[in-house]
Amino acid sequence: MRISRITWPGAFHHVMSRGHDGRPLFRDKFLKEIFLGILADKAKQLKIRILAYCILDTHYHLVLENSSGCLSAMMKRINSQFAIAYRKRNPGRGSIFQDRFKSILIENDAYLISSIMYTLFNPVRAGLVQYYGRYLWSSAGELLSGNWDSFIDKGFVLDLFTDREGFIRQMDAFHFNKTLGIKRSQFGEILGGDGFLAKISNRCERRSRPDAVRRKRKDDRYFEPLAKVIYEFEKMIGKKVECLDLTTWHDKKLRGELLVDIREHCGLKYSEIAEIPIFSDIQLGSLGSLYWHSKRRKKKIT
């Protein structure tokens, strides 16, 4: 019996799909280019954020955010449209992909970074190249270049690693034989700690209650990585969080708004938030007051 996939809008996943019986599906440049075109088109159409990709001859890897909640619809369209293109060049019958796509739920920033690095190191692991940046059919080259014309969210990915230099530094230190450490559970495969299982279980339990829709809770969004929330906030205000001038009332107000976003979208405790540099000068006991004051002000504005 198939296990239902657990996902939600904003969840991060490592996705993989293989050729039936390990057959090569992307055996030439043309088919790889066709697949990339389909991926870019469907991701844009269904508003799914792509963070990394790697296309090998027999399978592909994606790291993505289910930003619109349409992950399954996107994967179905990608695989079916590619299958049509493949059959035009390779006539035959039957499915070209092995079963449905594999999806691994990712917990937080640290595991997201590991998933991206693992994906980009696949060509090295397979013996196709000695240096990950030289493989033409992954997003590594796009992250290393200064060209921002890409369908992957380069800004978000590089922010995860701090910057391009941080990305290169961590990739150079990555051991290519390292495994992802995937855990199997009643919710499918996950990439995260033991506490993540408890959160997923709690989330599923709440959603299965008869009054789940009426009692939908904000802590259902606790799974969004801190880097994502900060990245979206910085995009909104047009500058980096570390550049906020806390001697001005305006930027202090922005810091309060960020605190509200982190509490409501990441689910961090005040003790964890106090470790974030932008909040390090605030007494732990004062973070709660700042949160409620900023939340009330935000409600008045909206």
C-alpha positions as CSV (number, residue, x, y, z in Angstrom):
1,M,0.0,0.0,0.0
2,R,1.3,3.4,-0.9
3,I,2.1,5.9,1.8
4,S,0.4,9.3,1.3
5,R,2.9,12.0,0.8
6,I,3.0,14.7,3.5
7,T,3.4,18.2,2.2
8,W,2.0,21.7,2.5
9,P,2.5,25.1,0.9
10,G,6.0,26.2,1.9
11,A,7.3,22.7,2.6
12,F,10.8,21.8,1.2
13,H,11.4,18.6,-0.6
14,H,14.2,16.5,-2.3
15,V,12.5,15.0,-5.3
16,M,13.8,12.2,-7.6
17,S,12.4,10.2,-10.5
18,R,14.1,7.3,-12.2
19,G,13.8,5.6,-15.6
20,H,11.9,2.3,-15.6
21,D,14.2,-0.6,-14.7
22,G,17.1,1.9,-14.5
23,R,16.9,2.6,-18.2
24,P,18.6,5.8,-19.5
25,L,16.0,8.5,-20.2
26,F,18.3,11.5,-20.7
27,R,20.9,9.8,-22.9
28,D,21.7,12.8,-25.0
29,K,22.0,16.6,-24.9
30,F,18.7,17.1,-26.7
31,L,16.6,15.2,-24.2
32,K,18.3,16.9,-21.2
33,E,17.5,20.3,-22.8
34,I,13.9,19.2,-23.4
35,F,13.6,18.2,-19.7
36,L,15.1,21.5,-18.5
37,G,12.7,23.5,-20.6
38,I,9.7,21.6,-19.3
39,L,10.9,21.9,-15.7
40,A,11.4,25.7,-16.0
41,D,8.0,26.1,-17.7
42,K,6.0,24.1,-15.2
43,A,7.7,25.5,-12.2
44,K,6.9,29.0,-13.4
45,Q,3.3,28.0,-14.3
46,L,2.5,26.4,-11.0
47,K,4.7,28.8,-8.9
48,I,7.0,26.1,-7.4
49,R,10.4,27.5,-6.3
50,I,13.3,25.4,-7.7
51,L,16.5,25.5,-5.6
52,A,18.7,22.9,-7.3
53,Y,18.6,20.3,-10.0
54,C,20.8,17.6,-11.4
55,I,20.0,15.5,-14.5
56,L,21.8,12.2,-14.9
57,D,21.3,9.7,-17.7
58,T,19.0,7.4,-15.7
59,H,17.3,9.8,-13.3
60,Y,17.1,13.4,-12.0
61,H,17.2,15.2,-8.6
62,L,15.4,18.4,-7.7
63,V,15.4,20.4,-4.5
64,L,12.4,22.6,-4.3
65,E,9.9,24.5,-2.2
66,N,6.2,23.5,-2.6
67,S,5.5,27.2,-2.5
68,S,2.0,27.0,-4.1
69,G,1.0,23.6,-2.8
70,C,1.0,22.2,-6.4
71,L,4.0,19.9,-6.1
72,S,2.2,16.7,-7.2
73,A,0.5,18.5,-10.1
74,M,3.8,19.9,-11.3
75,M,5.6,16.6,-11.1
76,K,2.8,14.8,-13.0
77,R,2.9,17.4,-15.8
78,I,6.7,17.3,-16.0
79,N,7.0,13.6,-16.3
80,S,4.0,13.1,-18.6
81,Q,5.2,15.9,-21.0
82,F,8.7,14.6,-21.0
83,A,7.4,11.1,-21.7
84,I,5.6,12.4,-24.8
85,A,8.9,14.0,-26.1
86,Y,10.9,10.9,-25.3
87,R,8.5,8.6,-27.1
88,K,8.7,10.8,-30.2
89,R,12.4,9.9,-30.4
90,N,12.1,6.4,-28.9
91,P,8.9,4.7,-30.0
92,G,7.4,2.1,-27.6
93,R,4.8,1.4,-25.0
94,G,4.5,1.6,-21.3
95,S,5.7,4.1,-18.7
96,I,9.2,5.4,-19.1
97,F,9.5,6.3,-15.4
98,Q,9.7,3.8,-12.5
99,D,6.6,4.2,-10.4
100,R,5.7,7.7,-9.1
101,F,8.3,10.3,-8.2
102,K,10.1,10.0,-4.9
103,S,9.7,12.9,-2.5
104,I,11.7,13.4,0.8
105,L,10.4,16.1,3.2
106,I,13.1,18.4,4.5
107,E,13.0,19.9,8.0
108,N,15.1,23.1,8.1
109,D,18.0,25.1,6.8
110,A,20.8,22.7,7.8
111,Y,19.1,19.8,6.1
112,L,18.1,21.9,3.1
113,I,21.8,22.9,2.6
114,S,22.8,19.2,2.8
115,S,20.2,18.2,0.3
116,I,21.4,20.9,-2.2
117,M,25.1,19.9,-1.8
118,Y,24.2,16.2,-2.2
119,T,22.3,16.9,-5.4
120,L,25.0,18.9,-7.0
121,F,27.7,16.3,-6.1
122,N,25.9,13.5,-7.9
123,P,27.9,13.8,-11.1
124,V,31.2,13.5,-9.0
125,R,29.8,10.5,-7.2
126,A,28.8,8.9,-10.5
127,G,32.4,9.5,-11.9
128,L,31.2,11.8,-14.7
129,V,33.3,14.8,-13.6
130,Q,36.0,15.4,-11.0
131,Y,34.7,18.9,-10.1
132,Y,31.0,19.5,-9.5
133,G,31.0,22.9,-11.2
134,R,32.0,21.4,-14.6
135,Y,28.9,19.3,-15.0
136,L,26.7,20.9,-17.6
137,W,23.4,19.5,-16.4
138,S,23.1,20.7,-12.9
139,S,22.5,24.1,-11.3
140,A,26.0,24.2,-9.9
141,G,27.3,26.2,-12.8
142,E,24.5,28.8,-12.4
143,L,25.3,29.3,-8.8
144,L,29.0,29.7,-9.5
145,S,28.5,32.2,-12.4
146,G,27.6,35.9,-12.1
147,N,24.6,35.4,-14.5
148,W,21.3,35.8,-12.7
149,D,19.1,34.8,-15.6
150,S,18.0,31.4,-14.2
151,F,14.8,29.7,-13.3
152,I,16.2,28.5,-10.0
153,D,16.0,30.9,-7.1
154,K,19.7,31.8,-6.9
155,G,19.3,34.5,-4.4
156,F,17.6,32.3,-1.9
157,V,20.1,29.5,-2.4
158,L,23.2,31.7,-2.0
159,D,21.6,33.4,1.1
160,L,21.4,29.9,2.6
161,F,25.2,29.6,2.3
162,T,25.6,33.3,3.2
163,D,27.0,34.2,-0.2
164,R,28.7,32.7,-3.3
165,E,32.0,32.4,-1.4
166,G,30.2,30.6,1.4
167,F,28.6,28.2,-1.2
168,I,32.0,27.4,-2.7
169,R,33.6,27.0,0.7
170,Q,31.0,24.5,1.9
171,M,30.9,22.6,-1.4
172,D,34.7,22.3,-1.3
173,A,34.5,20.8,2.2
174,F,31.6,18.4,1.3
175,H,32.5,14.7,1.2
176,F,31.0,13.4,-2.0
177,N,30.4,9.9,-0.6
178,K,28.3,11.4,2.2
179,T,24.7,10.0,2.4
180,L,21.7,12.2,3.1
181,G,20.7,10.2,6.2
182,I,17.1,9.8,5.1
183,K,14.6,8.4,7.7
184,R,11.6,6.3,6.9
185,S,8.4,6.9,8.8
186,Q,4.7,6.4,8.6
187,F,4.6,9.8,6.9
188,G,7.1,8.7,4.1
189,E,10.7,9.6,3.9
190,I,12.0,12.6,5.8
191,L,15.3,14.5,6.1
192,G,15.4,15.8,9.6
193,G,15.8,15.1,13.3
194,D,13.7,13.0,15.7
195,G,11.7,16.1,16.8
196,F,10.6,16.7,13.2
197,L,8.7,13.4,13.3
198,A,6.8,14.6,16.4
199,K,5.9,17.9,14.7
200,I,4.6,16.1,11.5
201,S,2.6,13.7,13.7
202,N,1.1,16.6,15.6
203,R,0.3,18.5,12.4
204,C,-1.4,15.4,10.8
205,E,-3.4,14.7,14.0
206,R,-4.7,18.3,14.0
207,R,-5.7,18.1,10.3
208,S,-7.5,14.9,10.8
209,R,-9.9,16.3,13.4
210,P,-13.5,17.0,12.2
211,D,-13.1,20.7,13.1
212,A,-9.6,21.0,11.4
213,V,-10.7,23.6,8.9
214,R,-12.5,25.7,11.4
215,R,-9.6,25.5,13.9
216,K,-6.7,25.9,11.5
217,R,-3.8,27.0,13.6
218,K,-1.0,29.4,12.7
219,D,1.6,27.0,14.1
220,D,0.9,24.8,11.1
221,R,3.5,26.9,9.4
222,Y,6.3,26.2,11.9
223,F,8.2,24.3,9.3
224,E,9.4,27.2,7.2
225,P,13.2,27.6,7.5
226,L,14.6,30.7,9.1
227,A,16.7,31.6,6.0
228,K,13.6,31.6,3.8
229,V,11.6,33.9,6.2
230,I,14.6,36.3,6.4
231,Y,15.1,36.2,2.7
232,E,11.5,37.1,1.9
233,F,11.6,39.9,4.5
234,E,14.7,41.3,3.0
235,K,13.1,41.2,-0.5
236,M,10.1,43.1,0.9
237,I,12.1,45.9,2.6
238,G,14.8,46.1,0.0
239,K,17.9,45.6,2.1
240,K,19.7,43.1,4.3
241,V,18.6,42.6,7.9
242,E,22.2,43.2,9.1
243,C,22.0,46.7,7.4
244,L,19.1,47.9,9.6
245,D,20.0,51.1,11.4
246,L,18.7,50.4,14.9
247,T,19.4,54.0,16.0
248,T,16.3,55.0,13.9
249,W,12.7,54.4,14.9
250,H,11.8,53.2,11.4
251,D,14.3,50.4,11.3
252,K,13.5,49.4,14.9
253,K,9.9,49.0,13.7
254,L,11.1,46.8,10.9
255,R,13.0,44.6,13.3
256,G,9.7,44.2,15.3
257,E,7.9,43.1,12.1
258,L,10.7,40.6,11.4
259,L,10.2,39.2,14.9
260,V,6.5,38.6,14.2
261,D,7.3,36.9,11.0
262,I,9.9,34.6,12.6
263,R,7.6,33.7,15.5
264,E,4.6,32.9,13.3
265,H,6.4,31.3,10.3
266,C,9.3,29.5,11.9
267,G,7.9,28.7,15.3
268,L,11.1,29.5,17.1
269,K,11.2,30.0,20.9
270,Y,12.3,33.4,22.2
271,S,15.5,31.8,23.5
272,E,16.3,30.7,20.0
273,I,15.4,34.1,18.5
274,A,17.7,35.8,21.0
275,E,20.6,34.0,19.3
276,I,19.9,35.7,16.0
277,P,22.3,38.6,15.7
278,I,19.7,41.3,14.9
279,F,17.9,40.5,18.3
280,S,21.1,39.9,20.4
281,D,20.9,43.2,22.2
282,I,17.3,42.6,23.4
283,Q,16.7,41.1,26.9
284,L,15.1,37.7,26.6
285,G,12.2,38.8,28.7
286,S,11.6,41.8,26.4
287,L,11.2,39.8,23.2
288,G,7.7,38.8,24.1
289,S,6.7,42.5,24.7
290,L,8.2,43.5,21.4
291,Y,6.4,40.7,19.6
292,W,3.0,41.6,20.9
293,H,3.5,45.3,20.4
294,S,4.7,44.8,16.8
295,K,1.9,42.3,16.1
296,R,-0.8,44.8,17.3
297,R,0.8,47.6,15.2
298,K,0.8,45.3,12.2
299,K,-2.9,44.5,12.6
300,K,-3.8,48.2,12.8
301,I,-1.9,48.9,9.5
302,T,-3.6,46.0,7.7
